[in-house]
Amino acid sequence: MKDRTGIFAGDDPFAITHDWLEEARAAEPSDHDAAALASVDETGLPNVRTVLLRGLEKDAFVFFTNYESDKGQELLTLGKAAFVLHWKSLRRQIRVRGLVEKEDGAVADAYYLSRPLGSRIGAWASMQSRPLASREELTTANDREASRHGSSPPRPPFWGGLRIRPLEFEFWAEGEFRLHDRFRWTRDELNAAWTITRLNP
């Protein structure tokens, strides 16, 4: 596609995403990897929340969560997700849709160990998404888990990574007078070649 140049150039959507993320790292004041993540509950009603994409692999995105949370259960049950990265400073966004799998091994262990001790204890203390009677109940649970695990808490069995393997990307950059640039990359299955289409803004 001859007019897919500049920030849209290249044959690998993961490489383009990496480049945009690096630009955002320098331009955004905080959390350049914050994404609005969508899932669907058992009734078909969508949910969306912000997560931090802590891993960009050669063919996937990874974030970490409590598997027993609403998002964990919804994503693991359906096995599909969508998210958007939006950078106001760059006037760009990336939309992704794809398949979900659990990352419950070495990648999750390494990320858990990289977190501050308080965050590792907090993963044990919080029954994420479930009702909480009071703030005091949470701090009591946190104190209890800190006493139980000390300075070397293991990764909880209910906490780990979720990997999103894309079937679709859309790259968007703002244009003057709303004449934006949009390119959609799609494939029917994970090992298939990408089809690239320019979209109307």
C-alpha positions in Angstrom: 0.0 0.0 0.0 2.0 3.0 -1.3 0.6 5.6 1.0 1.3 3.7 4.2 4.5 5.5 5.0 6.0 7.4 8.0 4.6 6.2 11.3 2.5 3.6 9.5 5.4 2.0 7.5 6.4 -1.6 8.0 5.0 -5.1 7.6 4.8 -6.1 11.2 2.0 -4.5 13.3 3.8 -5.5 16.5 6.9 -3.5 15.4 4.7 -0.5 14.7 3.1 -0.9 18.1 6.5 -1.1 19.7 7.7 2.1 18.0 4.5 4.0 19.0 4.8 2.8 22.6 8.4 4.0 22.8 7.3 7.4 21.5 4.5 7.4 24.1 7.0 6.5 26.9 8.8 9.8 26.2 5.7 11.9 25.6 3.1 10.7 28.2 3.5 11.9 31.8 2.6 8.5 33.2 1.5 5.0 32.3 2.2 5.1 28.6 1.1 1.5 28.4 -2.4 2.0 30.0 -5.1 0.4 27.9 -8.9 0.4 28.1 -9.7 -3.4 28.1 -13.1 -4.7 27.1 -14.7 -8.0 28.0 -18.2 -9.5 28.1 -20.1 -11.1 31.0 -22.3 -14.1 30.9 -25.3 -12.1 29.9 -23.5 -10.5 27.0 -23.2 -7.1 28.7 -19.7 -5.5 28.1 -17.3 -4.3 30.7 -14.4 -2.0 30.2 -11.6 -0.9 32.6 -8.0 0.3 32.4 -5.1 -2.1 32.7 -1.4 -1.7 32.2 0.1 -3.8 29.4 3.3 -4.9 31.0 4.5 -7.2 28.2 4.8 -6.7 24.4 6.0 -10.0 23.0 6.8 -10.7 19.3 3.2 -11.8 18.7 1.2 -10.9 21.8 0.4 -8.5 24.7 0.5 -9.5 28.3 -1.0 -8.0 31.4 -1.4 -9.3 35.0 -4.5 -9.7 37.2 -6.4 -11.8 39.7 -7.9 -14.7 37.7 -10.9 -14.7 40.1 -11.7 -11.0 39.3 -14.6 -10.1 37.0 -12.3 -9.4 34.2 -10.3 -12.6 34.8 -13.3 -14.8 34.8 -14.9 -13.0 31.8 -11.8 -13.2 29.7 -10.9 -16.8 30.5 -14.5 -18.0 30.0 -15.0 -16.4 26.6 -11.3 -16.4 25.5 -11.7 -13.1 23.6 -10.8 -9.5 24.3 -10.4 -6.0 22.9 -8.4 -3.0 24.1 -7.5 0.4 23.0 -4.3 2.4 23.6 -4.9 6.1 23.3 -2.2 8.8 23.6 -3.6 12.3 23.7 -0.1 13.8 23.5 0.7 12.0 20.3 -2.9 12.2 18.9 -2.8 8.5 18.1 -4.5 5.3 19.2 -4.2 1.6 18.6 -7.2 -0.8 18.8 -6.7 -4.5 19.2 -9.0 -7.5 19.1 -7.9 -11.1 19.7 -7.8 -14.3 21.6 -7.0 -14.7 25.3 -4.8 -17.4 27.0 -3.5 -17.7 30.6 0.2 -17.0 31.3 0.6 -18.9 34.5 4.3 -19.8 34.3 7.8 -18.2 34.3 6.6 -14.9 32.8 4.1 -14.4 35.5 6.6 -15.5 38.2 9.2 -13.0 37.0 6.8 -10.1 36.8 5.4 -10.8 40.3 8.9 -10.8 41.7 9.6 -7.5 40.0 6.8 -5.8 41.9 7.3 -3.9 45.2 6.8 -6.0 48.3 3.6 -4.1 49.2 2.1 -4.9 45.8 3.0 -8.6 46.1 1.3 -8.7 49.6 -1.7 -6.8 48.2 -2.2 -9.4 45.6 -2.8 -11.9 48.4 -5.0 -9.6 50.4 -7.4 -8.4 47.8 -10.3 -10.6 46.8 -10.6 -8.5 43.6 -14.1 -7.5 42.4 -15.8 -9.1 45.4 -17.8 -7.0 47.9 -15.8 -5.4 50.7 -17.5 -4.3 54.0 -15.0 -1.6 54.8 -11.5 -0.2 54.2 -10.6 -1.6 57.6 -11.4 -5.1 56.4 -9.0 -4.7 53.5 -6.1 -3.3 55.7 -6.7 -6.1 58.2 -6.4 -8.7 55.4 -3.3 -7.0 54.2 -1.7 -7.0 57.6 -2.6 -10.7 58.0 -1.0 -11.6 54.7 2.1 -9.6 55.4 2.6 -11.5 58.7 1.9 -14.8 57.0 4.3 -14.3 54.0 7.0 -12.0 55.4 9.4 -10.5 52.9 9.2 -13.3 50.3 5.6 -14.0 49.3 5.2 -16.5 46.6 3.0 -15.7 43.6 -0.7 -16.4 44.5 -2.1 -19.3 42.5 -5.1 -17.1 41.6 -2.9 -14.3 40.3 -0.9 -14.2 37.0 -0.8 -13.1 33.4 -3.3 -13.0 30.6 -1.9 -13.0 27.1 -3.8 -11.4 24.2 -2.9 -12.7 20.7 -4.3 -10.3 18.1 -6.5 -11.1 15.1 -7.0 -7.4 14.4 -5.1 -4.1 14.8 -6.3 -0.7 13.9 -3.8 2.2 13.9 -5.2 5.7 14.0 -3.5 9.1 13.8 -5.3 12.4 14.0 -5.5 14.5 10.8 -6.4 18.1 10.1 -10.1 18.8 9.7 -10.9 15.3 11.0 -9.2 13.7 7.9 -7.6 11.1 10.1 -5.4 8.2 8.9 -6.7 4.7 9.8 -5.2 1.4 8.8 -6.8 -2.0 9.8 -4.7 -5.2 9.9 -6.8 -8.4 10.0 -6.2 -12.1 9.8 -8.6 -15.1 10.2 -6.3 -17.2 12.4 -3.1 -16.6 14.4 -0.6 -18.0 11.8 -2.3 -16.4 8.8 -0.9 -13.5 6.8 -2.2 -10.0 7.6 -4.6 -8.2 5.3 -4.2 -4.4 5.5 -7.0 -1.9 4.6 -7.1 1.9 4.8 -10.3 3.0 6.4 -12.3 6.2 6.1 -12.0 8.4 9.2 
